[in-house]
Amino acid sequence: MSIAFTNARLIDPANGLDELGTLVVEKGKISAIGKNAKVPAKMKIHDCNGMAIVPGLVDMQVFTGEPGEEYRETLATASQAAAAGGVTTMITMPNTNPVIDDAALVDFISRRARDTAIVRVHPMAALTKGCAGKSMTEIGLLSEAGAVAFTDGDRAVMNALTMRRALSYAGTFDALVVQHAMDQDLQSAGVMHESEMATRLGLAGIPVAAETAMIDRDLRLVELTGARYHIAQISAADSVETVRAAKKRGLPVSCGVSATHLMLNQNDVENYRTFAKLSPPLRREEDRLALIAGVADGTIDVVVSGHNPQNEEAKRQPFAQAAYGTVGVETLLAGVLSLYHADGVPLDRLLDCVTARPAALLGLAGGTLSVGAEADFAITDLDAPWVVDADALRSKSQNAAIDKRKVQGQVLACYIGGKAVFEL
């Protein structure tokens, strides 16, 4: 695990670094970096031929099926997909069977990941028992067990008093509360964005208000409690404006968006394409552009994969009955780079959204190429064109919303602790 990577474009947003140089790894950690980095004598050399070295990605929202639904995805298969996408740290959601709402289950996920996963895995724990939204979990004990944040995953905490109590309790531990901003009453039977297209398709719509009403309520509770609050995914222009205003008021608020929502819009649901059935739903092109602008100006803190594997039987249903979700951990970097190539968003800003910023929100040490840091990084051809083939992805499920999409940017190798866990 001692090796020098020479002739590489070194990009590290956390340190404002973007230059041609050398990365030296000794005993699994970065010992030197930059154009003046000295290579110790007799060290193994890896010539990167001008390819980029970027910090290992931190994916802040990954659903798996383990435990309980391993037919959808295991920690092992999700980690293999992650490594192929340059993701060195996965944050897993608690919506499993059983729900991760007990310290013993947090410990189980951590131990299981150490035994079977090839990337680093940190679990979020449930915010309420059973993710049922009724009574909060033991946030202090779960934090001690290794939970990095608290969420009910793909379910919103509908009861305002429960949410207030959870925020107050989390605030005493400086724990991050993550909310799926979707008012279930306003969503009702909706399955896609409420619009003329939904009417033409004969599908019940989900109004933007289902998202913004939940965010507005929670921001009032954040004002009351002072707790750190993160919106897992936003999908609409109105939500971007609301978060922007909240940040200007100094509230401890952050938010994410999925790479899929940055690439697709409601038109991709045409012909009842269930692979594009997501929660929150894909919305108008105007909303997609507003999300991109939010990423560019820093209103949106992180980009996630929203990786939610579903088997064929769950997706090959009438649209209204089909399961929500798309796989995406393997294509996260390509999705982020699409904004660089097609929309002109600065590369350092985009990489920060998937490296240093999520690591900082979660209190993790990754997401940087700093000297002394763990040697977690990806060698990447930023310009390599390829076509997403759902059947070729390493996830156990193939429900990729961006299947057949032409993208640019391919991971050539992924290293964790200086050890190669993926090579193309």
N, C-alpha and C positions, 0 to 999 in steps of 0.2 A: 504493500500500500504506500510505497514511496516512489514517486514518479514525477517528472517534470513535463508539463504540457506546453510546448513551445509554438511560436508562430500562430497565436490564437487572438481573435478579437475578444477582449475581456470586457464584459458589460456587467456592471454592478450598480444599479440605481441607488442602493443604500449609501454608497460611498462616492457617487457622482463619477464613476469610472467608465470610460469607453475608449479603449486604446488597444493597439496591437502590442502583445507582450507575452509573458510566460507566467504560468501558474505552477507553483511547486507544492507538492503534497508530500508530507512526511508523517508517518504513523497515523494516517487517517485524517490529519488536519492540514489546513492551508498554512504553509510556513513562509511563503513569499509570493508576491503577485505584482505584476506591472512590467513596464518596458525595461526597467532596470533590475528586475529580479535575477538574482544569481543562482545558478544551478550547481548544486554540490557535485563534486567529482564522482565519476562512476555511477551516477544516478541514471535509471532508465529514462529514455526520452520518448515522448509521444508527439510527433509533428502534427499539428492540427490543420495545416495547410490553409490558414486564414479563416477557418470556420469559427463561429462564435462560441464562447463559453459563457453561460448564464447561470445564475444561482438556481439551485433546484427549486421547482415550483412548490408552493404550499396551496393545496386545494382545500378550501374551507367548507365545502359541502359535498360529501360523498355518502350516498346511501348504499348499503350492502344488504345481503340477505342473511348474513351470519350474525347471531344464531337464529335458527328456526326456518329460514327459507333459502337454504344453500343452493337450491336449484336455480335461483335468480343470479346470485353472485356470492362468492366467498371472499374472505379477506385476501386469500392467496391470489385468486384470479383478478380481483380489483387491483391488487398491488402490481401484478404483471402488466396490466393495462396502464397503470399510472407510470411505471418506469419507462414504458415505451413512449410516453408523452412528456417525459422530463419532469414528472411530478415526483418529488422525493419525500414529501410529507402529505399524507391524507388525513383529513379530519372527518371521522365517521359520525353518522347521525344515529340517534337512539331508537329509531322506529324499527325495532327488530322483534323477534318473538322468542323469549320475553323481551319487553322494553328495558332499555338500559337505565333503570331508575334506582339501582341499589349499588352500593360500593363494591360488593362482591362481583357484580356483573361488569362494572368498569374494569376491575382487575382482571376478569376473565378475558375481555377484549384485548387488553394490553398484553397479557400473556400469550393469547392465541396469535396475536399479530407478531410477537417476537418469534414464535415457533414456525409460522407459515408465510408471513408476508416478507417481501423483499424490499419494501420501502418503509419509512417511518410512519407509524399509525398512532394517532391520538384521538380518543373518543370524546364527543360531546355527550353529556348525560341529559336525561329528561328533566324538563323544568317542572312538570307536574307528574304525579304518580300515574303510571300507565299511559302517559301522554293523553290523559283524559280531560285535562283542563280544570280539574276540580280542587285538588289539594297539592300544594307544592312539595317538592322532594327535599331531602336533607342536603342542601347545597354545600354546606361546610364539609361534611363527611365525603361527599362525592368529589369535591375539589382535592381533598387529601388523597383520595384513591387514584387521582390522575385525570379527572374530567377537566377539559380545557375551557369549556363554556357550557351553557345550559339552554336547551331548546326542546320544543315538542316536535321538531323536525318539520314535516309537511302538514302539521295541524296548528292552527292559531289557538292561543289561549283566549277564549271568548269572554270569560267572566272577568270584568274589570277589577273587582275586588281581589280576586285570586292573583291577577297580574300585578296589582299594586303591592300586595304582600310579597310576591316573589321578587319584584324589583327591590323592595326595601331590604329583604333578607340578603339578596345577592350583593347589594351595595356594601354590606358589612364585611364582605370578603373580597371586594373589588372584582367580583365575578362578572363575566360578560353574559348578558341575556340576549338570546337570538330568537327573533319572532318571524314566523311565516305570516306575512301580512295579508290575510285573506279573511274577511268577515263572512263566516259560513252562512249567515242568514241572508245577506245580500247576494252571495253566490248562488244560493238555493240550488236549483237543478242545472245551473249554467255549466257549460263544458268548453266554451271558447269565448273569445272577446265579443262583447255585445256590440253588434254593428249590423250594417246592411248585409254584409256577407253572411253573418250568422242567420239572419232572417231568410236569405235565399237558400241556404243549406238546410233550413228547417231545424236548426240547433238552438237550444237555449243559451243565452249569452251571459257572460260575467261582466258586470259594469266596472269601470275604473274605480268607481266609488267603493266597491268591495275592498279594494286595496287601500285607498286614501283614507277611508273612514277608520280603518284599523290603525293606520299610522298616526292619524290625528289624535285618536284616543290615547295611544301609547305615549306620544310625545307629552301630553298633559301629565301622564303618570311619571314620566322621566323628570319633569319639572318638580313634581311633588317629592320624589325619592332621591334624585341625583345619581341614580344607578347608570352604569354603562349599558347602552342599548344598541343592538345591531339588527337591522332588517336583512334577512337572509337573501332575498331577491326582490328588487323592484322591477316593474315592467312598463311604467307609464310616465309620460312627460310631467303630469301633475305631481307624481311622487318625487321626481327629481327636484322640482321646485320646492316642495314641502321640506325635503331634507336639506336643500341648500339654505332655506330660510332658518331652519332649526340650528344649523351649524353657525350661521351668522349670529344667532342669539347665544351661542356658547354652550349649547346643550351637548352632553357626552354621547352623541349619536353617530353611528356609522351605518353603511349599507353596502350591499353587494348586488351584482347582476350576473346572470349566467351568460357564458359565451354564446350560447344558442340564441338568446334574446338580442344579442348584438349583431347576429348574422341573419336572422329570419324575421318575418312578420306574419300577420294573420293570413296573407295570401298563400302561405305554405301549407295551410290547412285544407285548401281546395281539394276536391275529389275525396274528401273525408279521410285524409291521410293521418292515421292514428299515431304514427311516429312523431308527429308534430303536436300532439295533445300534451300540453304541459301545464303545470301549476306553479306560478301564475301563468296565464295564457299568453301566447304570442299576440301582440297588439298591432296597431296601425304602423305604417312606415314612419309617420311623424313621431310616434313614440320611440321607435328604434333609433331614429336620428337624435332624439333628445337624450336617450341613454348613452349614446356614443359621446355626445357633448358633455354629459355628466362625468363620464370616465376621463375625458380629456382635461376638464378643469378641476378634477379632484373631488367633486361632490360625491361621486360613487367611489368608495374606498377600494373595493376588491372585486375581482372577476372570479367566478367559481364555475365549475363544470356542471353543478347540479346533477351529477351522475346518479341516475335512478334506473337501474336495470329492471326490465320486465321481460318475462318469457313470451314466446310466440303466442301462446293461447290467450294471454292477457291483453295483447295488442291487436290481434286479428279478430276483433269484435266490431259490432256497429259502433260508430264514433262515440255515442253517448255512454256506452257501456265499457269502452276500452279503458285500460289503466292509464294514469298519468305518468309521464317521465320519459327521459332519454338518457342513453349512455353518453359520456362525454369526457371522462377523465383522460383518455388517451388522445383526444383532439383539443384539449384546453389550450395548449400553446398555439396550435395552428389557428384556432378561433381568435385568440388575442392578436396574433400577428396579422389577421385579416384587416384589423383596424389600422394597422401600420401601413400595409400595402395599399388598401383601397380608400382609406379615409384620412390618411395623413396624421394620425395621432402619434405623438412622439414615442419612440421606442422605449426610452427610459421610463416614461410614465406608465406605459402598458406593462412592462416587466415588473415595475414596483407593485402593481395591482395584484400580481400573482406570486410575489416573493416576499419582500421586506414588510409590506403593509399588513397582509394577513398574519404574518409571524408576530408583528408588534401587537396587533389586536388580541392575539391569543397568548401573548407572553412566552412565545417560543424563541429559541435561539437561531433558527434557520433563516433562509431567505437572503443570505449575503455571501460575498466572497472575501470577507475580511480575514486578515491574518489571525490565526488562532481559532478560527471557526471550523466546524466539521466540514470536510471536503465533500459537500453535497452539491452537485452541479450537473449540467447537461451540455454536451457538445452538440451544436445545432447549426444546420444550414438554413439561415434565415430566409433564403429566397427559393429553395427547392420546391418546385410545383408537384403536387400529387392530388389524387382523387380519393376522397373518403369512401371506403368500401366496408359497409357494415359487417359483412360476412367475414372480413379479414381482421376485424378488431379483436383484441385479446380478451375483452370482457366475456363473461359466460353468457350474457344476453347480447343481442344485436340490434336493439331498438334505437338506432341512431337517427335523430331528427335531421342531421346534415348529411345523410347517406347520399352518395353521388355528387357531393359538393366539391368543386375545385378549390383547393387551398394552397397556400405557400408557407413554407417553414416546416422543416422536418427534423426531428431529434435523431442524431446519429449514434449517440451513446449517452448513458446516464450513470452517474457515479454516486455512491453513498458511502461516506467515510473513506473516500479514496478508492473504493472497490467498484468495479464495473458490475452493474446489475442488469444492464441492457446494452446491447450493441447491435446496430442494424446490419 
